[in-house]
Amino acid sequence: MDELCYNLTEIHRKYVDQQPQSEKNLPILFNDWCTTWGNPTHEKMIAIAKRMQGSSVKYITIDAGWTDVLENSFGQGGNGDWEYSNKKFPEGIIATSREVRKLGFKLGIWFEFEVTTKGAKVFEKAYDEMHLKRNNELIVTGGDRSFWDFRNLETIAYLKNKVIDFLKANEIAYLKVDYNGSIGIGCDGAESLGEGLRQQMQAVRGFFMMIREEIPDLIIENCASGGHRLEPCMMDITAMSSFSDAHECDEIPYIAASLHNLILPRQSQIWAVINPEYTKQTLYYRLSSVF
């Protein structure tokens, strides 16, 4: 089984070699998620960058919550409009990006651009025709998350402006793409629900390729709730993938090592979360887990 999986994952090396040069040294990243828990601000990100000086960290990423999200939603409620919060980032994301760069790092940012969530303008009924449906009913998961139809040219134009143009304007060097819902068995728009789903995912992949073409040096992280997109189609077009959402579990090294049968180790992004209450033994274990 190990030999079989090795032969399969070796196929991906030719695609990984097409990633930006800056990714080839396996850069160390800092993500604010387990620090701010969906409430990042300019001040917090700069404090993190200053604390990271002297370390080997290369990218510092703003995770969910940088937009005007709903209160107590862990950065999830109200996404889709993709307007930064003036309260959290009064001078804009560009100011944070440039200050972080002055401190010796490159800024990354989180998007979940395939969906819209309750609280966003684009989640409202006026935008239903740009969202996926099944049996002529809007697909909604958890009561608050719908899915853009990437076969719709209006959707692509909207997201080009909100995502690609935003990344360029704010000098973003790293993009974390999350995906925290599931369309299910398929969607309308073709001769079967399954064919509709295939067309949708092909169009999603096309948008990822558009990002890569428009911003060749951008590092793209394939996340999806910590790992449910660890499959060849997405691994081939992204630099790395979050191995799991088991951020703070003792099983981290076991899960990560087991994934070597599915993805190249160089693409496996393993989290090490450090908390102040840890004993010295736990601290060492968390840090060594990622290796």
Phi, psi and chi 1 to 4 in degrees:
 res  aa     phi    psi   chi1   chi2   chi3   chi4
   1 MET       -  -43.4  178.4   59.9   73.6      -
   2 ASP   -60.6  -42.0  -75.1  -15.3      -      -
   3 GLU   -66.5  -40.9 -170.7  174.2  -20.5      -
   4 LEU   -61.1  -48.3  169.0   64.7      -      -
   5 CYS   -64.8  -36.7  -69.4      -      -      -
   6 TYR   -60.1  -45.3  173.9   80.0      -      -
   7 ASN   -63.4  -37.3  -71.8  -25.0      -      -
   8 LEU   -70.1  -46.1  -71.5  171.9      -      -
   9 THR   -71.3  -26.5   54.9      -      -      -
  10 GLU   -59.6  -28.4  -84.1  -64.4  -72.5      -
  11 ILE   -58.0  -30.7  -65.2  169.4      -      -
  12 HIS   -78.3  -11.2  -57.8  -54.2      -      -
  13 ARG   -59.3  -37.2  -73.0 -164.4 -175.4  -83.7
  14 LYS   -65.6  -29.0   64.2 -179.5  179.6 -179.7
  15 TYR   -80.0  -40.2  -61.7  104.1      -      -
  16 VAL   -62.7  -34.5  175.7      -      -      -
  17 ASP   -66.5  -14.0  -73.5  -19.4      -      -
  18 GLN   -88.2   -2.1  -64.2  168.3   11.4      -
  19 GLN   -72.1  162.2  -66.4  -64.4  -31.7      -
  20 PRO   -54.6  147.6  -25.8   34.3      -      -
  21 GLN   -55.6  -36.4 -173.8   65.1   36.1      -
  22 SER   -64.5  -16.5   60.7      -      -      -
  23 GLU   -87.9  -15.7 -162.9  -84.1  -29.7      -
  24 LYS   -73.4  -14.3  -64.9 -178.9  179.8  177.5
  25 ASN   -94.5   16.4  -69.3  -33.5      -      -
  26 LEU    54.2   65.9  -53.8 -179.1      -      -
  27 PRO   -62.1  146.9   25.3  -36.2      -      -
  28 ILE   -89.5  136.4  -63.6  173.5      -      -
  29 LEU  -118.1  150.8  -34.3  165.8      -      -
  30 PHE  -119.0  126.3 -175.3   94.5      -      -
  31 ASN  -116.7  134.8 -178.5  -63.0      -      -
  32 ASP   -80.3   -1.9   83.7  -73.4      -      -
  33 TRP   -54.5  -52.5  177.5 -111.6      -      -
  34 CYS   -82.2   12.2  -67.2      -      -      -
  35 THR  -110.0  -48.7  -57.0      -      -      -
  36 THR  -100.9  -15.3   69.5      -      -      -
  37 TRP    49.3   54.2  -65.5  110.2      -      -
  38 GLY    84.4   14.4      -      -      -      -
  39 ASN  -135.3   59.4 -170.8   32.3      -      -
  40 PRO   -75.9  152.8   30.9  -35.5      -      -
  41 THR  -140.4  167.0   65.1      -      -      -
  42 HIS   -57.3  -47.4  173.2   79.6      -      -
  43 GLU   -61.4  -41.9  -70.6   75.1   16.7      -
  44 LYS   -65.5  -41.4  -71.1  176.5 -177.0  177.1
  45 MET   -68.2  -36.7  -61.6  -48.1  -60.8      -
  46 ILE   -70.5  -38.0  -61.5  -51.2      -      -
  47 ALA   -62.0  -40.6      -      -      -      -
  48 ILE   -62.6  -46.9  -72.9  168.9      -      -
  49 ALA   -59.9  -41.5      -      -      -      -
  50 LYS   -65.5  -38.6  -72.9  178.2  177.7  177.2
  51 ARG   -67.6  -30.3 -174.4   67.6 -175.7   84.0
  52 MET   -81.8  -11.2  -69.8  -65.4  110.7      -
  53 GLN   -58.9  136.2  -75.7 -170.9  -61.9      -
  54 GLY    93.1   -8.8      -      -      -      -
  55 SER   -94.8  178.6   72.4      -      -      -
  56 SER   -92.3    8.1  -62.0      -      -      -
  57 VAL   -64.4  137.6  169.0      -      -      -
  58 LYS  -110.7  -39.3 -175.2  167.7 -175.9  178.3
  59 TYR  -118.4  138.0  -62.8   95.6      -      -
  60 ILE  -119.0  121.2  -68.0  177.8      -      -
  61 THR  -111.1  132.1  -59.7      -      -      -
  62 ILE   -84.8  117.8  -55.5  171.5      -      -
  63 ASP   -88.4 -161.3 -149.2  -66.6      -      -
  64 ALA   -56.9  147.7      -      -      -      -
  65 GLY   110.2    3.2      -      -      -      -
  66 TRP   -81.2  -10.1   57.0  -90.4      -      -
  67 THR   -95.6 -179.3   57.8      -      -      -
  68 ASP   -80.6   77.5  -77.8  -41.8      -      -
  69 VAL   -86.1  164.8  -66.9      -      -      -
  70 LEU   -68.7  146.8  -60.6 -178.3      -      -
  71 GLU   -61.2  143.7  -69.0  -67.8  -35.0      -
  72 ASN    57.9   33.5  -56.7  -46.5      -      -
  73 SER  -112.0   11.6   68.1      -      -      -
  74 PHE    52.7   37.5  -82.1   95.2      -      -
  75 GLY    77.9    9.7      -      -      -      -
  76 GLN  -101.0  -37.3  -56.6  -62.6  -51.0      -
  77 GLY   -78.5  123.0      -      -      -      -
  78 GLY    99.6   17.2      -      -      -      -
  79 ASN   -88.2  149.5  -76.0  -39.1      -      -
  80 GLY   133.6  -31.5      -      -      -      -
  81 ASP   -79.3  -30.2  -61.4  -30.3      -      -
  82 TRP    53.3   52.8  -58.5  118.9      -      -
  83 GLU  -111.6  128.1  -61.2  -70.5  -18.3      -
  84 TYR   -66.0  152.9   69.8   84.5      -      -
  85 SER   -77.9  119.6  168.7      -      -      -
  86 ASN   -65.1  -28.9  -76.1  -58.1      -      -
  87 LYS   -70.5  -41.4 -176.7  178.1  177.7 -178.7
  88 LYS   -83.8  -32.2  -63.4  174.9 -178.8  177.5
  89 PHE  -131.4   73.3  -62.4   90.5      -      -
  90 PRO   -59.3  -27.6   18.2  -31.0      -      -
  91 GLU  -103.9   11.8  -63.6 -179.4   59.6      -
  92 GLY    88.7  164.4      -      -      -      -
  93 ILE   -65.6  -30.1  -60.4  -64.3      -      -
  94 ILE   -60.2  -37.0 -174.9   63.3      -      -
  95 ALA   -65.2  -41.7      -      -      -      -
  96 THR   -65.4  -43.8  -51.3      -      -      -
  97 SER   -58.1  -46.1 -179.1      -      -      -
  98 ARG   -72.6  -35.3  -70.9  178.0  175.2  170.1
  99 GLU   -71.0  -38.6 -165.2  162.3  -19.1      -
 100 VAL   -62.6  -39.2  162.1      -      -      -
 101 ARG   -65.4  -38.8 -166.5  174.2  -69.8  -95.2
 102 LYS   -61.3  -29.7  -75.4  178.7 -174.6  175.7
 103 LEU   -84.5    0.3  -67.6  168.2      -      -
 104 GLY   103.6   13.5      -      -      -      -
 105 PHE  -127.6  169.9  -52.5   97.0      -      -
 106 LYS  -113.5  144.2  -65.7 -179.2  179.5  179.0
 107 LEU   -90.8  138.1 -169.3   69.9      -      -
 108 GLY  -116.2  164.0      -      -      -      -
 109 ILE  -147.5  153.1 -155.8  160.5      -      -
 110 TRP   -96.5  138.3  171.7   95.9      -      -
 111 PHE  -136.5  148.6  -90.6   93.2      -      -
 112 GLU  -126.2   71.4 -170.3 -178.1   -2.1      -
 113 PHE   -80.9   -5.7   55.1   66.6      -      -
 114 GLU   -83.1  -10.0  -67.8  168.6   63.6      -
 115 VAL  -127.7  166.1  -53.8      -      -      -
 116 THR  -126.9  148.1   63.2      -      -      -
 117 THR  -125.5  156.8   57.0      -      -      -
 118 LYS   -53.3  130.1 -169.6  173.7 -177.7  178.3
 119 GLY   113.5  -20.2      -      -      -      -
 120 ALA   -87.0  149.8      -      -      -      -
 121 LYS   -59.9  -40.5  -66.1  173.5 -170.1  170.8
 122 VAL   -76.4   -3.6  -69.5      -      -      -
 123 PHE   -82.6  -15.4 -175.5   80.0      -      -
 124 GLU   -75.6  166.1  -65.3  170.8    4.8      -
 125 LYS   -56.7  -31.4 -163.0  167.6 -175.9   62.6
 126 ALA   -59.2  -21.0      -      -      -      -
 127 TYR  -105.5   10.4  -68.9   86.0      -      -
 128 ASP   -57.1  -36.0  -79.9    3.5      -      -
 129 GLU   -68.9  -13.6  -67.0  -51.9  -51.9      -
 130 MET   -96.7    3.4  -67.5  169.7   66.5      -
 131 HIS  -112.4  159.8  -74.4   73.0      -      -
 132 LEU   -73.0  144.5  -66.4  179.6      -      -
 133 LYS  -128.8  156.7  -63.6  179.7 -180.0  178.9
 134 ARG  -132.6  125.4 -178.4  163.3   51.2 -113.8
 135 ASN    54.2   39.6  -60.2  -36.5      -      -
 136 ASN    67.4   15.7 -149.4   33.2      -      -
 137 GLU  -117.7  138.8  -70.1 -173.2    7.7      -
 138 LEU   -57.5  134.0 -162.7   67.9      -      -
 139 ILE   -81.5  119.6  -60.0  174.2      -      -
 140 VAL  -131.3  128.0 -177.7      -      -      -
 141 THR  -110.4  138.8   62.6      -      -      -
 142 GLY    65.5   10.7      -      -      -      -
 143 GLY    79.7   -3.4      -      -      -      -
 144 ASP  -145.8   14.9   58.2    5.6      -      -
 145 ARG  -137.7  121.5 -174.7  178.0 -105.6   99.1
 146 SER  -118.0  173.0  -68.8      -      -      -
 147 PHE  -124.9  127.6  -56.0   83.5      -      -
 148 TRP   -60.9  146.2  -73.1  117.4      -      -
 149 ASP   -91.6  105.2 -174.3  -15.5      -      -
 150 PHE   -76.9   -3.7  -84.9   69.3      -      -
 151 ARG   -83.4  -10.5  -59.2  164.8  -63.6  178.3
 152 ASN   -89.0  122.3 -174.2  -43.4      -      -
 153 LEU   -64.0  -29.8  -65.6 -179.7      -      -
 154 GLU   -64.1  -38.2  -78.0 -173.7   77.5      -
 155 THR   -62.7  -47.5  -62.0      -      -      -
 156 ILE   -61.7  -42.4  -61.0  -59.7      -      -
 157 ALA   -63.8  -41.8      -      -      -      -
 158 TYR   -61.9  -47.4  175.7   84.0      -      -
 159 LEU   -74.1  -27.4  -69.5  174.1      -      -
 160 LYS   -61.3  -42.4 -177.7 -177.0 -178.8  -57.1
 161 ASN   -69.8  -45.9  171.5 -109.1      -      -
 162 LYS   -76.8  -27.8  -69.2  -67.7 -175.6  176.6
 163 VAL  -107.9  -64.4  178.9      -      -      -
 164 ILE   -64.5  -49.4  -63.4  176.7      -      -
 165 ASP   -64.5  -35.4  -66.8  -11.1      -      -
 166 PHE   -63.3  -46.7  173.2   91.6      -      -
 167 LEU   -59.2  -42.7  -65.0  172.1      -      -
 168 LYS   -65.6  -49.1  -71.4  178.9  179.2  178.2
 169 ALA   -63.8  -28.8      -      -      -      -
 170 ASN  -104.1   10.9  -70.0  -77.4      -      -
 171 GLU    54.7   45.0  -58.1  171.9    7.7      -
 172 ILE   -82.0  133.5  -57.8  -64.5      -      -
 173 ALA  -106.0  -13.4      -      -      -      -
 174 TYR  -141.2  133.2 -176.3   96.4      -      -
 175 LEU  -123.4  119.3  170.9   63.3      -      -
 176 LYS   -96.7  117.5  174.3 -178.4  176.2  178.6
 177 VAL  -104.6  114.7 -178.1      -      -      -
 178 ASP  -101.1  166.7 -141.7  -23.8      -      -
 179 TYR  -160.6   97.9 -177.8   73.8      -      -
 180 ASN  -109.7   26.8  -65.1  -53.2      -      -
 181 GLY  -139.8 -176.1      -      -      -      -
 182 SER  -142.6  125.9  174.2      -      -      -
 183 ILE   -61.9  -32.1  -66.4  167.8      -      -
 184 GLY    98.3 -149.5      -      -      -      -
 185 ILE   -74.2  -13.5   61.8  170.5      -      -
 186 GLY   156.8 -171.7      -      -      -      -
 187 CYS  -148.0  163.5   54.9      -      -      -
 188 ASP   -69.4  168.9  -64.8  -16.9      -      -
 189 GLY   114.7   -0.5      -      -      -      -
 190 ALA  -146.7 -173.5      -      -      -      -
 191 GLU   -72.2  -12.6   62.5  -92.3   29.1      -
 192 SER  -151.8  162.5   68.0      -      -      -
 193 LEU   -62.7  -38.7  -64.1  178.6      -      -
 194 GLY   -64.5  -40.6      -      -      -      -
 195 GLU   -68.8  -34.5  173.4   59.1   11.4      -
 196 GLY   -61.0  -42.7      -      -      -      -
 197 LEU   -64.4  -41.6  179.7   61.8      -      -
 198 ARG   -61.9  -44.5 -172.7 -163.7   67.7   79.3
 199 GLN   -62.8  -41.5  -69.5  176.7    3.0      -
 200 GLN   -60.4  -48.7  163.9   73.1    1.6      -
 201 MET   -68.9  -32.0  -63.4  -42.4  -58.8      -
 202 GLN   -65.0  -39.6 -173.8  176.3   45.5      -
 203 ALA   -69.6  -37.3      -      -      -      -
 204 VAL   -61.1  -46.2  166.4      -      -      -
 205 ARG   -60.4  -37.2 -167.9  176.5 -169.6  -82.4
 206 GLY   -62.1  -36.0      -      -      -      -
 207 PHE   -69.5  -38.9 -173.1   73.6      -      -
 208 PHE   -59.3  -41.4  -87.8   81.8      -      -
 209 MET   -65.6  -35.0  -67.1  -57.0  -64.4      -
 210 MET   -62.8  -41.5 -177.7 -173.3  -67.2      -
 211 ILE   -60.1  -46.8  -64.1  172.6      -      -
 212 ARG   -63.9  -37.9  -71.8 -163.3   59.3 -173.9
 213 GLU   -70.1  -39.5  -71.7  164.0    8.5      -
 214 GLU   -75.4  -32.6  -66.0  -99.3  -11.3      -
 215 ILE  -132.6   78.1  -41.6  173.6      -      -
 216 PRO   -58.7  -30.5  -20.9   31.9      -      -
 217 ASP   -87.8   -0.1  -66.3  -28.8      -      -
 218 LEU   -72.3  131.4 -176.6   73.2      -      -
 219 ILE   -87.1  127.3  -58.7  -64.3      -      -
 220 ILE  -113.6  124.6  -56.7  176.9      -      -
 221 GLU   -98.7  129.5  173.2 -166.1  -23.3      -
 222 ASN   -96.1  106.4  170.1   38.5      -      -
 223 CYS  -104.8  -81.5 -176.6      -      -      -
 224 ALA    64.6   76.2      -      -      -      -
 225 SER    50.0   37.3  -75.0      -      -      -
 226 GLY    69.6   36.8      -      -      -      -
 227 GLY   133.4   -0.4      -      -      -      -
 228 HIS   -84.7   14.7   75.0 -114.6      -      -
 229 ARG  -121.6   32.0  -89.2 -165.6  175.8  167.5
 230 LEU   -82.5   67.3  -61.0 -179.2      -      -
 231 GLU  -133.7  156.7   52.7   81.8   32.5      -
 232 PRO   -53.6  -41.2  -26.5   34.6      -      -
 233 CYS   -57.9  -41.0 -179.4      -      -      -
 234 MET   -87.6  -32.1  -66.4  -56.6  -64.1      -
 235 MET   -65.6  -29.8  -62.6  -62.7  -64.3      -
 236 ASP   -72.5  -20.0  -73.8  -10.3      -      -
 237 ILE  -114.5    4.6   58.5  172.8      -      -
 238 THR  -125.7  156.1   53.3      -      -      -
 239 ALA   -74.7  -38.5      -      -      -      -
 240 MET  -157.5  166.2   63.5 -172.7   86.5      -
 241 SER  -135.4  141.5  -68.8      -      -      -
 242 SER   -67.3  125.4 -174.0      -      -      -
 243 PHE   -68.9  -31.4   85.6  111.6      -      -
 244 SER  -175.7  164.0  168.5      -      -      -
 245 ASP   -94.1   16.6  -95.3   -6.0      -      -
 246 ALA   -80.7   57.1      -      -      -      -
 247 HIS   -59.4  -39.1  -58.2  -26.1      -      -
 248 GLU  -124.0   30.5  -60.4  175.4  -83.1      -
 249 CYS  -102.6  151.4  -59.3      -      -      -
 250 ASP   -65.9  -20.0  -68.7  -18.2      -      -
 251 GLU   -82.0    2.8  -66.3   80.9    4.8      -
 252 ILE   -46.3  -54.6  -71.9  173.0      -      -
 253 PRO   -65.4  -32.0   21.5  -32.2      -      -
 254 TYR   -66.1  -47.6 -176.2   86.3      -      -
 255 ILE   -62.1  -47.0  -62.7  168.1      -      -
 256 ALA   -62.0  -44.5      -      -      -      -
 257 ALA   -66.2  -37.9      -      -      -      -
 258 SER   -63.6  -29.9  -64.1      -      -      -
 259 LEU   -71.8  -12.8  -80.5  172.0      -      -
 260 HIS   -60.5  -21.3  -69.3  -10.1      -      -
 261 ASN   -76.2  -13.8  -83.8  -13.2      -      -
 262 LEU  -110.3  -35.4  -63.2  177.9      -      -
 263 ILE  -135.2  158.3   64.8  177.1      -      -
 264 LEU   -66.3  133.1  -67.7  175.3      -      -
 265 PRO   -52.5  -34.8  -29.6   36.6      -      -
 266 ARG   -67.1  -16.2   65.1  175.6  -71.4 -179.9
 267 GLN   -98.7   -1.4  -74.5 -173.8  -78.1      -
 268 SER   -89.4  112.3 -174.5      -      -      -
 269 GLN   -94.9  110.7 -177.1 -165.8   97.2      -
 270 ILE  -106.5  128.8  -53.0  167.3      -      -
 271 TRP   -81.7  140.8  -71.7   64.9      -      -
 272 ALA  -126.0  106.7      -      -      -      -
 273 VAL  -102.1  125.0  178.1      -      -      -
 274 ILE  -111.9  127.8  -55.4  -57.3      -      -
 275 ASN  -118.8  146.8  -73.5  -45.6      -      -
 276 PRO   -63.7  -22.8   19.7  -31.5      -      -
 277 GLU   -84.0   -2.3   67.1  -89.2   17.3      -
 278 TYR   -65.0  144.1  -74.6  171.0      -      -
 279 THR   -73.0  166.1   63.7      -      -      -
 280 LYS   -60.5  -38.1 -171.6  177.8  -72.7 -172.4
 281 GLN   -63.1  -44.2 -177.7 -178.3   19.2      -
 282 THR   -65.9  -40.0  -56.6      -      -      -
 283 LEU   -57.2  -49.2  172.5   68.0      -      -
 284 TYR   -62.0  -40.7  -69.0  163.8      -      -
 285 TYR   -63.3  -45.5 -179.7   81.4      -      -
 286 ARG   -61.0  -44.0  -71.2  -78.7 -178.9 -102.0
 287 LEU   -67.7  -41.1  -70.2  173.7      -      -
 288 SER   -74.5  -22.6   60.1      -      -      -
 289 SER   -56.8  -35.7  -74.8      -      -      -
 290 VAL   -72.3  -13.8  -55.6      -      -      -
 291 PHE   -93.9      -  -64.6  103.8      -      -
